[in-house]
């Protein structure tokens, strides 16, 4: 997946149109449009890529390559989960984190119970 496709997907996942993303990032809507359309002569401006990544709350590496440098490659389903998680509010993300911890602890307890 190319960067323009990734920008379009992340934007749609958040329910944003190109104007919304332009407002959130400070990047001209016309530049976003050309990037998403994959114009061959589109100049990739690092400052704009950085602003888009900040607006999405993701790393530049994730925006450019689809994965973070420190993270192993993920399958598409897990990428979608991660992108959806990024779209949540901090309160909602904390709830999800707490729920995952609960499930992990429950799973560990169930495994211990099987051993007795």
C-alpha positions as CSV (number, residue, x, y, z in Angstrom):
1,X,0.0,0.0,0.0
2,X,1.3,3.4,-0.9
3,X,1.3,6.5,1.4
4,X,-1.6,8.1,-0.5
5,X,-3.7,5.0,-0.1
6,X,-2.8,4.8,3.6
7,X,-3.7,8.5,4.1
8,X,-7.1,7.9,2.5
9,X,-7.8,4.8,4.5
10,X,-6.8,6.5,7.8
11,X,-8.9,9.5,6.9
12,X,-12.0,7.5,6.1
13,X,-11.6,5.4,9.3
14,X,-11.8,8.7,11.3
15,X,-14.9,9.8,9.3
16,X,-13.0,12.8,7.9
17,X,-13.1,14.3,4.4
18,X,-10.0,15.8,2.9
19,X,-11.0,19.3,4.2
20,X,-11.3,17.9,7.8
21,X,-7.8,16.4,7.5
22,X,-6.5,19.6,6.0
23,X,-7.9,21.5,9.0
24,X,-6.5,19.0,11.5
25,X,-3.1,18.9,10.0
26,X,-2.4,22.3,8.4
27,X,-1.7,20.6,5.1
28,X,-3.4,22.1,2.0
29,X,-6.4,20.1,0.9
30,X,-5.1,20.2,-2.7
31,X,-1.9,18.5,-1.7
32,X,-3.8,15.8,0.2
33,X,-6.0,15.2,-2.8
34,X,-3.0,14.9,-5.1
35,X,-1.3,12.5,-2.7
36,X,-4.3,10.3,-2.4
37,X,-4.7,10.3,-6.2
38,X,-1.1,9.1,-6.5
39,X,-0.1,11.7,-9.0
40,X,3.2,10.6,-10.4
41,X,4.7,14.1,-10.3
42,X,3.5,14.6,-6.7
43,X,6.4,15.9,-4.6
44,X,6.5,14.2,-1.2
45,X,7.0,17.1,1.3
46,X,8.4,15.7,4.5
47,X,7.0,18.5,6.5
48,X,3.5,17.7,5.2
49,X,3.9,14.0,5.9
50,X,5.0,14.9,9.5
51,X,1.9,17.1,9.9
52,X,-0.4,14.3,8.6
53,X,1.2,11.7,11.0
54,X,0.7,14.1,13.9
55,X,-3.0,14.7,12.9
56,X,-3.6,10.9,12.8
57,X,-1.6,10.4,16.0
58,X,0.8,7.9,14.4
59,X,4.5,7.7,13.5
60,X,5.8,9.0,10.2
61,X,7.2,5.5,9.7
62,X,3.8,3.9,10.1
63,X,2.3,6.5,7.7
64,X,5.0,6.0,5.1
65,X,5.6,2.3,5.4
66,X,2.6,0.8,7.2
67,X,4.6,-0.2,10.2
68,X,6.7,1.3,12.9
69,X,10.5,0.6,12.9
70,X,10.3,-1.0,16.4
71,X,7.2,-3.1,15.6
72,X,7.2,-6.4,13.7
73,X,5.1,-6.5,10.6
74,X,1.4,-7.0,11.3
75,X,-1.3,-8.6,9.2
76,X,-4.1,-6.4,7.8
77,X,-6.6,-7.3,10.5
78,X,-4.2,-6.2,13.3
79,X,-3.4,-3.0,11.4
80,X,-7.1,-2.2,11.2
81,X,-7.5,-2.8,14.9
82,X,-4.5,-0.6,15.7
83,X,-5.8,2.2,13.4
84,X,-9.2,1.9,15.0
85,X,-7.6,2.2,18.4
86,X,-5.8,5.3,17.4
87,X,-9.1,6.9,16.4
88,X,-10.5,6.6,19.9
89,X,-10.4,9.2,22.6
90,X,-7.8,8.9,25.4
91,X,-10.6,7.8,27.7
92,X,-11.8,5.1,25.3
93,X,-8.3,3.9,24.8
94,X,-7.8,3.6,28.5
95,X,-11.0,1.5,28.7
96,X,-9.7,-0.8,26.0
97,X,-6.3,-1.1,27.6
98,X,-8.0,-2.0,31.0
99,X,-10.2,-4.5,29.3
100,X,-7.3,-6.2,27.5
101,X,-5.4,-6.4,30.9
102,X,-8.6,-8.0,32.4
103,X,-8.7,-10.5,29.6
104,X,-5.0,-11.4,30.0
105,X,-5.4,-11.9,33.7
106,X,-8.5,-13.9,33.3
107,X,-6.8,-16.1,30.7
108,X,-3.8,-16.6,33.1
109,X,-6.1,-17.5,35.9
110,X,-8.0,-20.0,33.7
111,X,-4.7,-21.7,32.7
112,X,-3.7,-21.9,36.4
113,X,-7.1,-23.4,37.3
114,X,-6.7,-26.1,34.6
115,X,-3.4,-27.2,36.2
116,X,-5.0,-27.9,39.6
